[in-house]
């Protein structure tokens, strides 16, 4: 009997327009590194990632007209190209280099989307969330921008292992509202970061130790906004086939109204390198320590290259800097076509963004408690 590979990833991904939208602004991708060739999903796929790992990603675009679709498609394309370029440049990848590559690829996607919007005024304000999960050895790394989510299902319980970059999350952490109140708040779709609207972003990078039979669920908020954690766990327990699992989760969201696009990528982890879960395991948002002055992961001894030209509908776009144009320094409000949903994108951890957020929080508190 042949030896079992150290890590085996069984995976399936699916996306659905939902019940009210007329087009799909979500995108997703799964690829093994270093080739970064996207997998297709006629059925559930299984593969054993090598020394350079694998990547799974969900992006939820926004901006109206075709802008959201372009932003999410650009995001997955650029992240893959950046990872391919970085992962082919050296020997087997170590944890720090891998995490740096995920952050650098996500940052490059932001720069390119932002630049594209500056060069095409009709797409001004376009953006997309990005949840980029990388698997290296027995560890999962996630680069996060926005409010698409990653859940880890272990021992019958689904736990969110990303942290929403949203107004509601900030209010929960400040003790102003409960998680239950946030789920029904009219402001629950306000996010503080996305790829594209701002020139500078802060990528949240986390890690999670994997155990035998763990199931990872990446999703856009078309799912997480309607389907609760326990329902995700129940679906995982009931559907060993990942294609059936994705179909069930999407059907559940649609049965609750399906007001947004719904994207799900589900992955189950097996292999000789994975141990069984124990009661001492910590599951949740766990920051990966990285120095702020760590240079981008690239070819040793070479400066990081500018992002390469991106092509949409056969039209190559310049990688040069666009001419200066006035930029909004406060809040951009984006209403996707055919939807009443509003997303506010503010500069994250910058003075202007902090001022806007403080004002919103003060007004929210006053509205609840009075002056």
C-alpha positions as CSV (number, residue, x, y, z in Angstrom):
1,X,0.0,0.0,0.0
2,X,1.5,3.4,-1.0
3,X,2.3,5.9,1.7
4,X,-0.3,8.6,2.3
5,X,0.9,12.1,1.2
6,X,1.7,14.4,4.1
7,X,-1.2,16.7,3.2
8,X,-4.2,16.1,0.9
9,X,-6.6,18.9,0.1
10,X,-10.1,17.9,-1.1
11,X,-11.8,21.0,-2.5
12,X,-14.7,22.4,-4.4
13,X,-15.8,25.9,-5.2
14,X,-19.1,27.4,-6.5
15,X,-20.7,30.8,-7.0
16,X,-24.3,31.9,-7.5
17,X,-25.8,35.2,-8.6
18,X,-28.5,34.9,-5.8
19,X,-32.2,35.8,-6.2
20,X,-32.2,39.6,-6.6
21,X,-29.0,40.5,-8.5
22,X,-28.8,40.6,-12.3
23,X,-25.1,39.8,-12.5
24,X,-22.4,38.2,-10.3
25,X,-19.6,40.4,-8.9
26,X,-18.0,37.6,-6.9
27,X,-14.9,35.7,-8.0
28,X,-12.9,32.8,-6.5
29,X,-9.9,30.7,-7.4
30,X,-8.1,27.6,-6.1
31,X,-4.6,26.8,-7.3
32,X,-1.5,24.8,-6.4
33,X,1.8,26.7,-6.2
34,X,4.2,27.4,-7.8
35,X,2.3,26.9,-11.1
36,X,-0.7,28.9,-9.9
37,X,-2.9,27.3,-12.5
38,X,-6.5,27.6,-11.4
39,X,-8.4,24.4,-10.8
40,X,-11.8,23.8,-12.4
41,X,-14.6,22.1,-10.6
42,X,-16.8,19.8,-12.6
43,X,-16.5,17.6,-9.4
44,X,-14.7,17.7,-6.1
45,X,-10.9,17.9,-6.6
46,X,-8.2,16.3,-4.5
47,X,-4.5,17.2,-4.6
48,X,-1.3,17.0,-2.5
49,X,0.4,20.4,-2.4
50,X,4.1,20.4,-2.7
51,X,6.8,22.5,-0.9
52,X,5.4,25.8,-2.2
53,X,1.9,25.2,-0.9
54,X,-1.5,26.0,-2.4
55,X,-3.9,29.0,-2.5
56,X,-7.7,29.4,-2.2
57,X,-9.3,32.8,-2.6
58,X,-12.7,34.5,-2.5
59,X,-13.3,38.1,-3.7
60,X,-16.5,40.1,-3.5
61,X,-16.6,43.0,-5.9
62,X,-18.4,46.3,-5.5
63,X,-18.8,49.6,-7.4
64,X,-21.8,49.5,-9.7
65,X,-22.2,48.6,-13.4
66,X,-19.4,46.2,-14.3
67,X,-16.9,47.7,-11.8
68,X,-17.4,45.1,-9.1
69,X,-16.9,42.2,-11.6
70,X,-13.8,43.8,-13.0
71,X,-12.3,44.4,-9.5
72,X,-12.9,40.9,-8.2
73,X,-11.6,39.3,-11.4
74,X,-8.5,41.6,-11.3
75,X,-7.9,40.6,-7.7
76,X,-7.8,36.9,-8.2
77,X,-5.8,37.2,-11.4
78,X,-3.2,39.5,-9.9
79,X,-2.8,37.5,-6.7
80,X,-2.2,34.4,-8.7
81,X,0.4,36.1,-11.0
82,X,2.2,37.6,-8.1
83,X,2.3,34.3,-6.2
84,X,3.5,32.5,-9.3
85,X,6.3,35.0,-9.8
86,X,7.4,34.9,-6.1
87,X,7.1,31.2,-5.5
88,X,9.1,30.1,-8.5
89,X,12.0,32.2,-7.4
90,X,13.6,30.0,-4.8
91,X,13.8,26.7,-2.9
92,X,10.9,25.3,-0.8
93,X,9.1,28.0,0.9
94,X,9.3,28.7,4.7
95,X,6.5,30.1,6.8
96,X,7.6,33.7,6.9
97,X,8.4,33.9,3.2
98,X,5.0,32.3,2.4
99,X,3.1,34.8,4.6
100,X,5.0,37.7,3.1
101,X,4.2,36.5,-0.4
102,X,0.4,36.4,0.5
103,X,0.6,40.0,1.9
104,X,2.7,41.3,-1.0
105,X,0.4,39.7,-3.6
106,X,-2.7,41.2,-2.0
107,X,-1.1,44.6,-1.7
108,X,-0.1,44.4,-5.4
109,X,-3.7,43.7,-6.3
110,X,-4.8,46.8,-4.4
111,X,-2.3,49.0,-6.2
112,X,-3.3,47.7,-9.6
113,X,-7.1,48.0,-9.0
114,X,-6.7,51.5,-7.6
115,X,-4.6,52.6,-10.5
116,X,-7.1,51.1,-13.0
117,X,-9.9,53.1,-11.4
118,X,-7.8,56.3,-11.7
119,X,-7.3,55.6,-15.4
120,X,-11.0,54.8,-16.0
121,X,-13.2,57.4,-14.4
122,X,-16.3,55.4,-15.1
123,X,-15.0,52.9,-12.5
124,X,-13.9,55.4,-9.9
125,X,-14.4,53.9,-6.5
126,X,-14.4,50.3,-7.6
127,X,-13.3,47.7,-5.1
128,X,-13.4,44.2,-3.9
129,X,-12.9,42.2,-0.7
130,X,-10.1,39.6,-0.6
131,X,-9.8,36.6,1.6
132,X,-6.6,34.8,0.4
133,X,-6.0,31.4,2.2
134,X,-2.6,29.8,1.7
135,X,-1.8,26.3,2.8
136,X,1.8,25.4,3.5
137,X,2.6,22.1,5.3
138,X,0.2,21.7,8.2
139,X,-0.6,25.4,8.6
140,X,-3.2,27.7,7.1
141,X,-2.3,31.3,6.5
142,X,-5.0,33.9,5.6
143,X,-4.5,37.4,4.1
144,X,-7.6,39.4,4.7
145,X,-9.0,42.7,3.4
146,X,-12.8,43.4,3.9
147,X,-15.5,41.3,5.2
148,X,-15.5,38.0,3.2
149,X,-14.9,35.3,5.7
150,X,-13.1,32.1,6.5
151,X,-14.6,29.5,8.9
152,X,-12.8,26.4,10.2
153,X,-15.1,23.5,11.1
154,X,-13.7,21.1,13.6
155,X,-15.4,18.6,15.8
156,X,-18.9,19.7,14.7
157,X,-18.3,23.4,15.4
158,X,-17.7,26.2,12.9
159,X,-15.5,29.1,14.1
160,X,-14.8,32.2,12.2
161,X,-11.0,32.6,11.9
162,X,-11.0,35.9,10.0
163,X,-12.0,39.2,11.5
164,X,-14.3,41.5,9.6
165,X,-12.8,44.8,8.7
166,X,-16.2,46.5,9.3
167,X,-17.9,49.1,11.4
168,X,-20.0,46.5,13.2
169,X,-16.8,44.6,14.2
170,X,-15.3,47.8,15.6
171,X,-18.5,48.5,17.6
172,X,-18.5,45.0,19.0
173,X,-14.9,45.3,20.1
174,X,-15.7,48.6,21.7
175,X,-18.5,47.0,23.6
176,X,-21.2,49.3,22.1
177,X,-23.3,46.5,20.5
178,X,-23.5,42.8,20.7
179,X,-22.8,40.3,17.9
180,X,-26.5,39.6,17.8
181,X,-27.4,43.3,17.4
182,X,-24.7,43.6,14.7
183,X,-26.4,40.8,12.6
184,X,-29.6,42.9,12.2
185,X,-28.1,46.4,12.1
186,X,-28.8,48.6,9.1
187,X,-25.1,49.4,9.1
188,X,-23.9,45.8,8.9
189,X,-22.7,46.2,5.4
190,X,-20.3,49.1,6.1
191,X,-16.8,47.9,5.6
192,X,-13.6,49.9,6.4
193,X,-11.3,48.4,3.8
194,X,-11.3,46.9,0.3
195,X,-8.9,46.5,-2.5
196,X,-9.0,49.5,-4.8
197,X,-10.7,52.5,-3.3
198,X,-7.6,53.6,-1.4
199,X,-3.9,53.7,-2.5
200,X,-2.8,52.2,0.8
201,X,-4.3,49.2,2.7
202,X,-3.4,47.2,5.8
203,X,-3.5,43.5,5.1
204,X,-4.5,41.3,8.1
205,X,-2.4,38.1,8.1
206,X,-3.3,35.2,10.4
207,X,-2.5,31.6,10.8
208,X,-4.2,28.4,12.0
209,X,-2.8,25.0,12.7
210,X,-4.6,22.3,10.7
211,X,-5.8,19.0,12.1
212,X,-7.0,15.8,10.5
213,X,-10.4,16.3,8.8
214,X,-10.6,20.0,9.3
215,X,-12.9,21.7,6.9
216,X,-12.3,25.3,5.7
217,X,-15.2,27.3,4.3
218,X,-14.4,30.6,2.5
219,X,-17.4,32.7,1.5
220,X,-18.6,36.1,0.5
221,X,-21.1,37.9,2.7
222,X,-23.9,36.7,0.5
223,X,-23.5,33.5,2.5
224,X,-22.2,34.7,5.9
225,X,-24.8,37.5,6.1
226,X,-27.6,35.0,6.1
227,X,-26.3,31.6,7.2
228,X,-25.3,31.3,10.8
229,X,-22.2,29.5,12.1
230,X,-24.1,26.5,13.5
231,X,-25.9,26.1,10.1
232,X,-22.5,25.9,8.4
233,X,-21.4,23.3,10.9
234,X,-24.6,21.3,10.4
235,X,-24.1,21.3,6.6
236,X,-20.5,20.2,6.9
237,X,-21.5,17.3,9.1
238,X,-24.4,16.3,6.8
239,X,-22.5,16.5,3.5
240,X,-19.2,14.6,3.2
241,X,-19.1,15.4,-0.5
242,X,-17.9,19.0,-0.9
243,X,-19.8,19.7,-4.1
244,X,-23.0,18.8,-2.2
245,X,-21.9,20.9,0.7
246,X,-21.4,24.0,-1.4
247,X,-24.8,23.4,-3.1
248,X,-26.5,23.1,0.3
249,X,-25.0,26.3,1.7
250,X,-25.9,28.3,-1.4
251,X,-29.4,26.9,-1.4
252,X,-29.8,27.8,2.3
253,X,-28.8,31.4,1.5
254,X,-31.2,31.6,-1.4
255,X,-34.0,30.2,0.7
256,X,-33.5,33.1,3.0
257,X,-33.9,35.6,0.2
258,X,-30.6,35.5,-1.6
259,X,-30.2,39.3,-1.8
260,X,-26.6,39.1,-2.8
261,X,-24.2,37.0,-4.8
262,X,-23.1,33.9,-3.0
263,X,-19.7,32.3,-3.3
264,X,-18.4,29.3,-1.3
265,X,-15.1,27.5,-1.4
266,X,-14.9,24.4,0.8
267,X,-11.7,22.4,1.5
268,X,-11.1,19.4,3.7
269,X,-7.7,18.5,5.0
270,X,-6.3,15.0,5.4
271,X,-2.9,13.3,5.2
272,X,-0.1,11.8,7.3
273,X,1.3,15.1,8.5
274,X,-1.9,16.1,10.2
275,X,-2.6,15.1,13.8
276,X,-6.0,14.6,15.4
277,X,-7.6,17.6,17.1
278,X,-7.3,18.0,20.9
279,X,-9.1,20.1,23.5
280,X,-6.0,22.3,23.9
281,X,-6.1,23.5,20.3
282,X,-6.9,27.2,19.8
283,X,-9.2,28.0,16.9
284,X,-9.9,31.6,15.9
285,X,-8.3,34.8,14.7
286,X,-4.5,34.4,15.4
287,X,-2.2,37.1,14.0
288,X,0.9,36.0,12.3
289,X,3.9,38.1,13.5
290,X,5.4,40.1,10.8
291,X,7.6,43.2,11.1
292,X,6.1,46.3,9.5
293,X,9.5,47.1,7.9
294,X,9.9,43.6,6.4
295,X,10.6,44.0,2.7
296,X,8.3,42.3,0.2
297,X,9.0,38.6,-0.5
298,X,10.7,38.4,-3.8
299,X,13.8,37.2,-5.5
300,X,16.7,37.5,-3.1
301,X,19.0,40.4,-3.9
302,X,16.5,42.0,-6.4
303,X,14.2,44.9,-5.8
304,X,10.5,44.2,-6.0
305,X,9.1,44.8,-9.5
306,X,6.2,47.1,-10.3
307,X,3.0,45.2,-11.0
308,X,2.8,43.9,-14.6
309,X,0.3,45.2,-17.1
310,X,-3.2,43.7,-16.7
311,X,-5.4,42.9,-19.6
312,X,-9.2,43.2,-19.6
313,X,-11.2,42.4,-22.8
314,X,-7.9,42.3,-24.8
315,X,-6.9,45.9,-23.8
316,X,-3.5,46.0,-22.1
317,X,-3.3,48.6,-19.3
318,X,-0.2,50.7,-18.6
319,X,1.7,49.8,-15.5
320,X,3.1,53.4,-15.3
321,X,1.9,55.9,-12.7
322,X,-1.3,57.7,-13.7
323,X,-1.4,61.5,-13.8
324,X,-2.3,63.2,-10.5
325,X,-6.0,63.5,-9.9
326,X,-7.8,64.8,-6.8
327,X,-8.7,62.0,-4.4
328,X,-11.4,61.7,-1.8
329,X,-9.8,61.6,1.6
330,X,-12.9,60.7,3.6
331,X,-15.6,58.2,2.8
332,X,-16.6,56.7,-0.6
333,X,-20.1,55.3,-0.8
334,X,-20.7,52.7,-3.4
335,X,-24.1,51.4,-4.4
336,X,-24.0,48.4,-6.7
337,X,-26.4,48.4,-9.6
338,X,-29.7,46.7,-8.8
339,X,-29.2,46.7,-5.1
340,X,-29.9,48.9,-2.2
341,X,-26.8,47.7,-0.5
342,X,-24.3,50.4,0.4
343,X,-20.7,49.8,1.4
344,X,-18.6,52.6,2.8
345,X,-14.8,52.2,2.3
346,X,-12.5,54.3,4.5
347,X,-8.8,54.6,4.8
348,X,-7.7,52.0,7.4
349,X,-5.5,53.1,10.2
350,X,-5.0,56.5,8.7
351,X,-5.9,59.8,10.3
352,X,-8.7,60.7,7.9
353,X,-10.3,57.3,8.2
354,X,-10.0,57.3,12.0
355,X,-11.7,60.7,12.2
356,X,-14.6,59.5,10.0
357,X,-15.0,56.3,12.1
358,X,-14.9,58.2,15.4
359,X,-17.6,60.5,14.1
360,X,-19.8,57.6,13.0
361,X,-19.3,55.8,16.4
362,X,-20.2,58.9,18.4
363,X,-23.3,59.6,16.4
364,X,-24.3,55.9,16.7
365,X,-23.9,56.0,20.5
366,X,-25.8,59.3,20.8
367,X,-28.6,57.9,18.7
368,X,-29.0,55.0,21.2
369,X,-28.3,56.7,24.5
370,X,-29.2,60.4,23.9
371,X,-26.9,63.4,24.4
